[in-house]
Amino acid sequence: MIRRWFLPAVLSAYLLLRFFSFVVISIVADSQDPAGVPRGAGEDGVGYFDMTRIWDGDWYFRIVEEGYPSELPRNAAGDLQQNQWAFYPLYPMLVRAVMAITGLSFPVAAPLLALALGAGAALVMAVLLRDKVGPFVAFCAVAVYAASPPSPTLQLAYTESLAMLLLCAFLLALTREKWWLATALALLTGIARPVALPLGLVALVAVIWRWRSRADRPIDRSTYAGMASSLIACGLSGLMWPTYVGWRTGESSAYTDTMATWRASGEIVPFAPWFDNARYALGDVAGPLVLVLATVLIIAAMAGPWAAALGPELRVWTLGYLLYLAAVLDVWTSLYRYLLFIFPLAVVLIGGGWLASDPRSRMRFVGLRASVLVLLGLAWQVWWVWELLRLAPPSDNPI
């Protein structure tokens, strides 16, 4: 009975939480300056769908309407300007297809597609976690994820929903040893989001984990080929889009140069922005100390026995992805939505990551913890939407 109603319950909870975000965004829309809505607001003012297409949503609108520039745009001084090549093509391709089939405009089609993809991601995530920690913990973890402060992004004209669906499907394929499916999903991710490095790390761990059990479960040639293909696909995933951008523009470093235009320093310097911002915010001593402490806590959270039930793939994904963010990301408000992808941490936070055989798993209060985190996330959402989604021209904090 529980198995029968598990996925409908997950879907219902997810859509209910998205409805809460819809209400919050709609209320905040009344305080939005029409000048902050790209391409102008309607005659009746700013509404929900206007709010869903600001910031990166406008870049995807440009891609759908105009495509990608054949030459990199530069100002009179020759400095490279922000442009569409920073954004991967799979989501705008899907939006364009939905628009063609339904006749809907971009401001309606793009967020509705994101909502549908996000619902699919929640269902795949639930199955992935159910295999590891059981249906109740999985349901609670998905609810915490779906109520988290940046979760409204999952219904905006952004790629988070698509990327989450591909990620959860990829992780599920690896944990179930569906190597060829993982290969296809890795290649799709290569045109959806730049996360090939942590994906490759997880695939490598999954392959090693399978190889270590070869004495009890012999590996045939087909399995070896599938394991190798998943690793190769992750490597290709990281090269596909940058290589294509370089070929189309005639500049081999076009993608990385374009990405650097979003950096405060104008260049990508691994790890340095984190320490610089920490020193700026907390002081020369306290800033780095807080960073080191946070790193230790995160590693402990995923490496301790309270996360053992997650298995090696989900634990390595969480740590590898955070390391990737530290290497390539400037610490800014976008970090909120990037952290959606460390959803396995929700299992640990609600106390659901202990092995069932561990006697310490009995006093976990999973339901109570999850309820508190859901309520906290919903309250935090209100701040997130007001402060980050609402745009106050001429400048503001981007999401």
Contacts in CASP RR format, 6 or more apart in sequence:
PFRMAT RR
TARGET T0000
AUTHOR 0000-0000-0000
METHOD contacts of the structure
MODEL  1
MIRRWFLPAVLSAYLLLRFFSFVVISIVADSQDPAGVPRGAGEDGVGYFD
MTRIWDGDWYFRIVEEGYPSELPRNAAGDLQQNQWAFYPLYPMLVRAVMA
ITGLSFPVAAPLLALALGAGAALVMAVLLRDKVGPFVAFCAVAVYAASPP
SPTLQLAYTESLAMLLLCAFLLALTREKWWLATALALLTGIARPVALPLG
LVALVAVIWRWRSRADRPIDRSTYAGMASSLIACGLSGLMWPTYVGWRTG
ESSAYTDTMATWRASGEIVPFAPWFDNARYALGDVAGPLVLVLATVLIIA
AMAGPWAAALGPELRVWTLGYLLYLAAVLDVWTSLYRYLLFIFPLAVVLI
GGGWLASDPRSRMRFVGLRASVLVLLGLAWQVWWVWELLRLAPPSDNPI
2 135 0 8 1.000
3 135 0 8 1.000
6 126 0 8 1.000
6 130 0 8 1.000
6 135 0 8 1.000
6 138 0 8 1.000
6 139 0 8 1.000
7 123 0 8 1.000
7 126 0 8 1.000
7 127 0 8 1.000
9 139 0 8 1.000
10 122 0 8 1.000
10 123 0 8 1.000
10 126 0 8 1.000
10 138 0 8 1.000
10 139 0 8 1.000
10 142 0 8 1.000
11 119 0 8 1.000
11 122 0 8 1.000
11 123 0 8 1.000
13 139 0 8 1.000
13 142 0 8 1.000
13 143 0 8 1.000
13 146 0 8 1.000
14 118 0 8 1.000
14 119 0 8 1.000
14 122 0 8 1.000
14 142 0 8 1.000
14 143 0 8 1.000
14 146 0 8 1.000
15 119 0 8 1.000
17 143 0 8 1.000
17 146 0 8 1.000
17 147 0 8 1.000
17 151 0 8 1.000
17 374 0 8 1.000
17 378 0 8 1.000
18 115 0 8 1.000
18 119 0 8 1.000
18 146 0 8 1.000
18 151 0 8 1.000
18 154 0 8 1.000
18 155 0 8 1.000
20 147 0 8 1.000
20 378 0 8 1.000
20 381 0 8 1.000
21 151 0 8 1.000
21 152 0 8 1.000
21 155 0 8 1.000
21 381 0 8 1.000
21 385 0 8 1.000
22 48 0 8 1.000
22 155 0 8 1.000
24 152 0 8 1.000
24 381 0 8 1.000
24 382 0 8 1.000
24 385 0 8 1.000
25 48 0 8 1.000
25 51 0 8 1.000
25 52 0 8 1.000
25 152 0 8 1.000
25 385 0 8 1.000
25 389 0 8 1.000
26 47 0 8 1.000
26 48 0 8 1.000
26 51 0 8 1.000
28 51 0 8 1.000
28 385 0 8 1.000
28 386 0 8 1.000
28 389 0 8 1.000
28 390 0 8 1.000
29 46 0 8 1.000
29 47 0 8 1.000
29 48 0 8 1.000
29 50 0 8 1.000
29 51 0 8 1.000
30 46 0 8 1.000
31 386 0 8 1.000
31 390 0 8 1.000
32 41 0 8 1.000
32 46 0 8 1.000
32 47 0 8 1.000
32 50 0 8 1.000
32 51 0 8 1.000
32 390 0 8 1.000
32 391 0 8 1.000
33 46 0 8 1.000
33 391 0 8 1.000
33 392 0 8 1.000
33 393 0 8 1.000
34 40 0 8 1.000
34 41 0 8 1.000
34 42 0 8 1.000
34 45 0 8 1.000
34 46 0 8 1.000
35 393 0 8 1.000
36 54 0 8 1.000
36 391 0 8 1.000
36 392 0 8 1.000
36 393 0 8 1.000
37 46 0 8 1.000
37 50 0 8 1.000
37 51 0 8 1.000
37 53 0 8 1.000
37 54 0 8 1.000
37 391 0 8 1.000
38 53 0 8 1.000
38 54 0 8 1.000
38 57 0 8 1.000
38 58 0 8 1.000
38 61 0 8 1.000
39 53 0 8 1.000
39 58 0 8 1.000
39 61 0 8 1.000
40 50 0 8 1.000
41 47 0 8 1.000
41 50 0 8 1.000
42 50 0 8 1.000
49 107 0 8 1.000
49 108 0 8 1.000
49 111 0 8 1.000
50 107 0 8 1.000
51 156 0 8 1.000
51 389 0 8 1.000
51 390 0 8 1.000
52 107 0 8 1.000
52 110 0 8 1.000
52 111 0 8 1.000
52 114 0 8 1.000
52 155 0 8 1.000
52 156 0 8 1.000
52 157 0 8 1.000
53 61 0 8 1.000
53 106 0 8 1.000
53 107 0 8 1.000
53 110 0 8 1.000
53 111 0 8 1.000
53 156 0 8 1.000
53 157 0 8 1.000
54 389 0 8 1.000
54 391 0 8 1.000
55 391 0 8 1.000
55 398 0 8 1.000
55 399 0 8 1.000
56 87 0 8 1.000
56 157 0 8 1.000
56 158 0 8 1.000
56 159 0 8 1.000
56 399 0 8 1.000
57 110 0 8 1.000
57 156 0 8 1.000
57 157 0 8 1.000
57 158 0 8 1.000
59 84 0 8 1.000
59 86 0 8 1.000
59 87 0 8 1.000
60 87 0 8 1.000
60 91 0 8 1.000
60 92 0 8 1.000
60 95 0 8 1.000
60 110 0 8 1.000
60 157 0 8 1.000
60 158 0 8 1.000
60 159 0 8 1.000
61 106 0 8 1.000
61 107 0 8 1.000
61 110 0 8 1.000
61 157 0 8 1.000
62 84 0 8 1.000
63 84 0 8 1.000
63 87 0 8 1.000
63 89 0 8 1.000
63 92 0 8 1.000
64 92 0 8 1.000
64 95 0 8 1.000
64 96 0 8 1.000
64 99 0 8 1.000
64 106 0 8 1.000
64 110 0 8 1.000
65 106 0 8 1.000
66 84 0 8 1.000
67 84 0 8 1.000
67 92 0 8 1.000
68 84 0 8 1.000
68 85 0 8 1.000
68 89 0 8 1.000
68 248 0 8 1.000
69 83 0 8 1.000
69 84 0 8 1.000
69 85 0 8 1.000
69 249 0 8 1.000
70 248 0 8 1.000
70 249 0 8 1.000
71 249 0 8 1.000
72 80 0 8 1.000
72 81 0 8 1.000
72 83 0 8 1.000
72 85 0 8 1.000
72 249 0 8 1.000
72 251 0 8 1.000
72 254 0 8 1.000
72 257 0 8 1.000
72 258 0 8 1.000
73 80 0 8 1.000
73 81 0 8 1.000
73 83 0 8 1.000
74 80 0 8 1.000
74 81 0 8 1.000
75 81 0 8 1.000
80 257 0 8 1.000
80 258 0 8 1.000
80 260 0 8 1.000
80 261 0 8 1.000
81 261 0 8 1.000
82 258 0 8 1.000
82 261 0 8 1.000
82 262 0 8 1.000
83 258 0 8 1.000
83 261 0 8 1.000
85 245 0 8 1.000
85 249 0 8 1.000
85 254 0 8 1.000
85 255 0 8 1.000
85 258 0 8 1.000
86 255 0 8 1.000
86 258 0 8 1.000
86 259 0 8 1.000
86 261 0 8 1.000
86 262 0 8 1.000
87 159 0 8 1.000
88 159 0 8 1.000
88 190 0 8 1.000
88 191 0 8 1.000
88 192 0 8 1.000
88 193 0 8 1.000
88 194 0 8 1.000
88 241 0 8 1.000
89 191 0 8 1.000
89 241 0 8 1.000
90 159 0 8 1.000
90 162 0 8 1.000
90 188 0 8 1.000
90 190 0 8 1.000
90 191 0 8 1.000
90 192 0 8 1.000
91 113 0 8 1.000
91 159 0 8 1.000
91 162 0 8 1.000
91 192 0 8 1.000
94 113 0 8 1.000
94 162 0 8 1.000
95 106 0 8 1.000
95 109 0 8 1.000
95 110 0 8 1.000
95 113 0 8 1.000
95 157 0 8 1.000
98 104 0 8 1.000
98 109 0 8 1.000
98 112 0 8 1.000
98 113 0 8 1.000
99 105 0 8 1.000
99 106 0 8 1.000
99 109 0 8 1.000
102 109 0 8 1.000
103 109 0 8 1.000
104 112 0 8 1.000
106 157 0 8 1.000
107 157 0 8 1.000
110 157 0 8 1.000
111 155 0 8 1.000
111 156 0 8 1.000
111 157 0 8 1.000
113 161 0 8 1.000
114 154 0 8 1.000
114 155 0 8 1.000
114 156 0 8 1.000
114 157 0 8 1.000
114 158 0 8 1.000
114 160 0 8 1.000
114 161 0 8 1.000
114 162 0 8 1.000
115 154 0 8 1.000
115 155 0 8 1.000
115 161 0 8 1.000
116 161 0 8 1.000
117 161 0 8 1.000
117 162 0 8 1.000
117 164 0 8 1.000
117 165 0 8 1.000
118 154 0 8 1.000
118 155 0 8 1.000
118 161 0 8 1.000
118 164 0 8 1.000
118 165 0 8 1.000
120 165 0 8 1.000
121 154 0 8 1.000
121 161 0 8 1.000
121 164 0 8 1.000
121 165 0 8 1.000
121 167 0 8 1.000
121 168 0 8 1.000
122 142 0 8 1.000
122 145 0 8 1.000
122 146 0 8 1.000
124 165 0 8 1.000
124 168 0 8 1.000
124 169 0 8 1.000
124 172 0 8 1.000
125 142 0 8 1.000
125 145 0 8 1.000
125 164 0 8 1.000
125 168 0 8 1.000
125 343 0 8 1.000
126 138 0 8 1.000
126 139 0 8 1.000
126 142 0 8 1.000
127 138 0 8 1.000
127 172 0 8 1.000
128 138 0 8 1.000
128 168 0 8 1.000
128 171 0 8 1.000
128 172 0 8 1.000
128 175 0 8 1.000
128 314 0 8 1.000
129 137 0 8 1.000
129 138 0 8 1.000
129 141 0 8 1.000
129 142 0 8 1.000
129 344 0 8 1.000
129 347 0 8 1.000
130 138 0 8 1.000
131 172 0 8 1.000
131 175 0 8 1.000
131 176 0 8 1.000
132 138 0 8 1.000
132 175 0 8 1.000
132 309 0 8 1.000
132 310 0 8 1.000
132 311 0 8 1.000
132 314 0 8 1.000
132 347 0 8 1.000
132 353 0 8 1.000
133 141 0 8 1.000
133 309 0 8 1.000
133 310 0 8 1.000
133 347 0 8 1.000
133 352 0 8 1.000
133 353 0 8 1.000
136 366 0 8 1.000
136 367 0 8 1.000
137 347 0 8 1.000
137 350 0 8 1.000
137 351 0 8 1.000
137 352 0 8 1.000
137 353 0 8 1.000
137 366 0 8 1.000
140 350 0 8 1.000
140 352 0 8 1.000
140 366 0 8 1.000
140 367 0 8 1.000
140 369 0 8 1.000
140 370 0 8 1.000
141 343 0 8 1.000
141 346 0 8 1.000
141 347 0 8 1.000
141 350 0 8 1.000
141 352 0 8 1.000
141 370 0 8 1.000
142 343 0 8 1.000
142 346 0 8 1.000
143 370 0 8 1.000
143 374 0 8 1.000
144 346 0 8 1.000
144 349 0 8 1.000
144 350 0 8 1.000
144 370 0 8 1.000
144 373 0 8 1.000
144 374 0 8 1.000
145 151 0 8 1.000
145 340 0 8 1.000
145 343 0 8 1.000
145 346 0 8 1.000
146 154 0 8 1.000
147 373 0 8 1.000
147 374 0 8 1.000
147 375 0 8 1.000
147 377 0 8 1.000
147 378 0 8 1.000
147 381 0 8 1.000
148 339 0 8 1.000
148 340 0 8 1.000
148 346 0 8 1.000
148 377 0 8 1.000
148 380 0 8 1.000
148 381 0 8 1.000
149 336 0 8 1.000
149 377 0 8 1.000
149 380 0 8 1.000
149 381 0 8 1.000
149 383 0 8 1.000
149 384 0 8 1.000
150 336 0 8 1.000
150 337 0 8 1.000
150 339 0 8 1.000
150 340 0 8 1.000
150 384 0 8 1.000
150 399 0 8 1.000
151 340 0 8 1.000
151 381 0 8 1.000
152 381 0 8 1.000
152 384 0 8 1.000
152 385 0 8 1.000
152 389 0 8 1.000
153 160 0 8 1.000
153 337 0 8 1.000
153 340 0 8 1.000
153 399 0 8 1.000
154 160 0 8 1.000
154 161 0 8 1.000
154 164 0 8 1.000
154 340 0 8 1.000
155 161 0 8 1.000
156 389 0 8 1.000
158 337 0 8 1.000
159 192 0 8 1.000
159 193 0 8 1.000
160 337 0 8 1.000
160 340 0 8 1.000
162 192 0 8 1.000
162 193 0 8 1.000
163 189 0 8 1.000
163 192 0 8 1.000
163 193 0 8 1.000
163 195 0 8 1.000
163 341 0 8 1.000
164 340 0 8 1.000
164 341 0 8 1.000
164 343 0 8 1.000
166 185 0 8 1.000
166 188 0 8 1.000
166 189 0 8 1.000
166 192 0 8 1.000
166 193 0 8 1.000
167 189 0 8 1.000
167 195 0 8 1.000
167 199 0 8 1.000
167 341 0 8 1.000
169 181 0 8 1.000
169 185 0 8 1.000
170 182 0 8 1.000
170 185 0 8 1.000
170 186 0 8 1.000
170 189 0 8 1.000
170 199 0 8 1.000
171 202 0 8 1.000
171 313 0 8 1.000
171 314 0 8 1.000
171 317 0 8 1.000
172 178 0 8 1.000
173 179 0 8 1.000
173 181 0 8 1.000
173 182 0 8 1.000
173 185 0 8 1.000
174 182 0 8 1.000
174 202 0 8 1.000
174 203 0 8 1.000
174 206 0 8 1.000
174 230 0 8 1.000
174 313 0 8 1.000
175 206 0 8 1.000
175 311 0 8 1.000
175 313 0 8 1.000
175 314 0 8 1.000
177 206 0 8 1.000
177 210 0 8 1.000
177 223 0 8 1.000
179 223 0 8 1.000
179 226 0 8 1.000
179 227 0 8 1.000
179 229 0 8 1.000
179 230 0 8 1.000
180 226 0 8 1.000
180 229 0 8 1.000
180 230 0 8 1.000
182 203 0 8 1.000
182 230 0 8 1.000
182 233 0 8 1.000
183 226 0 8 1.000
183 229 0 8 1.000
183 230 0 8 1.000
183 232 0 8 1.000
183 233 0 8 1.000
184 233 0 8 1.000
186 196 0 8 1.000
186 199 0 8 1.000
186 200 0 8 1.000
186 203 0 8 1.000
186 230 0 8 1.000
186 233 0 8 1.000
186 234 0 8 1.000
186 235 0 8 1.000
186 236 0 8 1.000
186 237 0 8 1.000
187 233 0 8 1.000
187 236 0 8 1.000
187 237 0 8 1.000
187 240 0 8 1.000
189 195 0 8 1.000
189 196 0 8 1.000
189 199 0 8 1.000
189 237 0 8 1.000
190 196 0 8 1.000
190 236 0 8 1.000
190 237 0 8 1.000
190 238 0 8 1.000
190 240 0 8 1.000
190 241 0 8 1.000
191 240 0 8 1.000
191 241 0 8 1.000
194 238 0 8 1.000
194 241 0 8 1.000
195 321 0 8 1.000
195 324 0 8 1.000
195 341 0 8 1.000
196 234 0 8 1.000
196 235 0 8 1.000
196 237 0 8 1.000
196 238 0 8 1.000
196 239 0 8 1.000
197 238 0 8 1.000
197 324 0 8 1.000
198 317 0 8 1.000
198 320 0 8 1.000
198 321 0 8 1.000
198 323 0 8 1.000
198 324 0 8 1.000
199 234 0 8 1.000
199 237 0 8 1.000
200 231 0 8 1.000
200 234 0 8 1.000
200 235 0 8 1.000
201 316 0 8 1.000
201 317 0 8 1.000
201 320 0 8 1.000
202 313 0 8 1.000
202 316 0 8 1.000
202 317 0 8 1.000
202 320 0 8 1.000
203 230 0 8 1.000
203 231 0 8 1.000
203 234 0 8 1.000
204 231 0 8 1.000
205 312 0 8 1.000
205 313 0 8 1.000
205 316 0 8 1.000
206 230 0 8 1.000
206 312 0 8 1.000
206 313 0 8 1.000
207 227 0 8 1.000
207 230 0 8 1.000
207 231 0 8 1.000
209 312 0 8 1.000
209 313 0 8 1.000
210 217 0 8 1.000
210 219 0 8 1.000
210 223 0 8 1.000
210 227 0 8 1.000
211 219 0 8 1.000
211 227 0 8 1.000
219 227 0 8 1.000
241 255 0 8 1.000
242 254 0 8 1.000
242 255 0 8 1.000
242 256 0 8 1.000
245 254 0 8 1.000
245 255 0 8 1.000
245 258 0 8 1.000
246 252 0 8 1.000
246 253 0 8 1.000
246 254 0 8 1.000
246 255 0 8 1.000
248 254 0 8 1.000
251 257 0 8 1.000
256 268 0 8 1.000
259 268 0 8 1.000
260 266 0 8 1.000
260 267 0 8 1.000
260 268 0 8 1.000
262 330 0 8 1.000
263 269 0 8 1.000
263 273 0 8 1.000
263 330 0 8 1.000
264 273 0 8 1.000
264 330 0 8 1.000
265 273 0 8 1.000
268 328 0 8 1.000
270 326 0 8 1.000
270 327 0 8 1.000
270 328 0 8 1.000
271 326 0 8 1.000
271 327 0 8 1.000
273 329 0 8 1.000
273 330 0 8 1.000
273 331 0 8 1.000
274 291 0 8 1.000
274 326 0 8 1.000
274 331 0 8 1.000
275 287 0 8 1.000
275 288 0 8 1.000
275 291 0 8 1.000
277 330 0 8 1.000
277 331 0 8 1.000
278 287 0 8 1.000
278 288 0 8 1.000
278 290 0 8 1.000
278 291 0 8 1.000
278 331 0 8 1.000
279 287 0 8 1.000
279 288 0 8 1.000
281 287 0 8 1.000
282 290 0 8 1.000
298 319 0 8 1.000
298 322 0 8 1.000
299 319 0 8 1.000
301 307 0 8 1.000
301 345 0 8 1.000
301 348 0 8 1.000
302 310 0 8 1.000
302 315 0 8 1.000
302 318 0 8 1.000
302 319 0 8 1.000
302 344 0 8 1.000
302 345 0 8 1.000
302 348 0 8 1.000
303 315 0 8 1.000
303 319 0 8 1.000
305 354 0 8 1.000
305 355 0 8 1.000
305 358 0 8 1.000
305 360 0 8 1.000
306 348 0 8 1.000
306 351 0 8 1.000
306 352 0 8 1.000
306 353 0 8 1.000
306 354 0 8 1.000
307 315 0 8 1.000
307 344 0 8 1.000
307 347 0 8 1.000
307 348 0 8 1.000
307 353 0 8 1.000
308 353 0 8 1.000
308 354 0 8 1.000
308 355 0 8 1.000
308 358 0 8 1.000
309 347 0 8 1.000
309 352 0 8 1.000
309 353 0 8 1.000
309 354 0 8 1.000
309 355 0 8 1.000
309 356 0 8 1.000
310 344 0 8 1.000
310 347 0 8 1.000
310 348 0 8 1.000
310 353 0 8 1.000
314 344 0 8 1.000
315 344 0 8 1.000
317 344 0 8 1.000
318 342 0 8 1.000
318 344 0 8 1.000
318 345 0 8 1.000
321 341 0 8 1.000
321 342 0 8 1.000
322 342 0 8 1.000
325 335 0 8 1.000
325 338 0 8 1.000
329 335 0 8 1.000
329 338 0 8 1.000
332 397 0 8 1.000
332 398 0 8 1.000
333 388 0 8 1.000
333 397 0 8 1.000
333 398 0 8 1.000
333 399 0 8 1.000
334 398 0 8 1.000
334 399 0 8 1.000
336 384 0 8 1.000
336 388 0 8 1.000
336 399 0 8 1.000
337 399 0 8 1.000
346 373 0 8 1.000
347 353 0 8 1.000
349 369 0 8 1.000
349 373 0 8 1.000
350 364 0 8 1.000
350 366 0 8 1.000
350 367 0 8 1.000
350 369 0 8 1.000
350 370 0 8 1.000
350 373 0 8 1.000
351 364 0 8 1.000
351 365 0 8 1.000
351 366 0 8 1.000
351 369 0 8 1.000
352 361 0 8 1.000
352 364 0 8 1.000
352 366 0 8 1.000
353 361 0 8 1.000
354 360 0 8 1.000
354 361 0 8 1.000
354 364 0 8 1.000
355 361 0 8 1.000
387 397 0 8 1.000
388 397 0 8 1.000
388 398 0 8 1.000
388 399 0 8 1.000
389 399 0 8 1.000
390 396 0 8 1.000
END
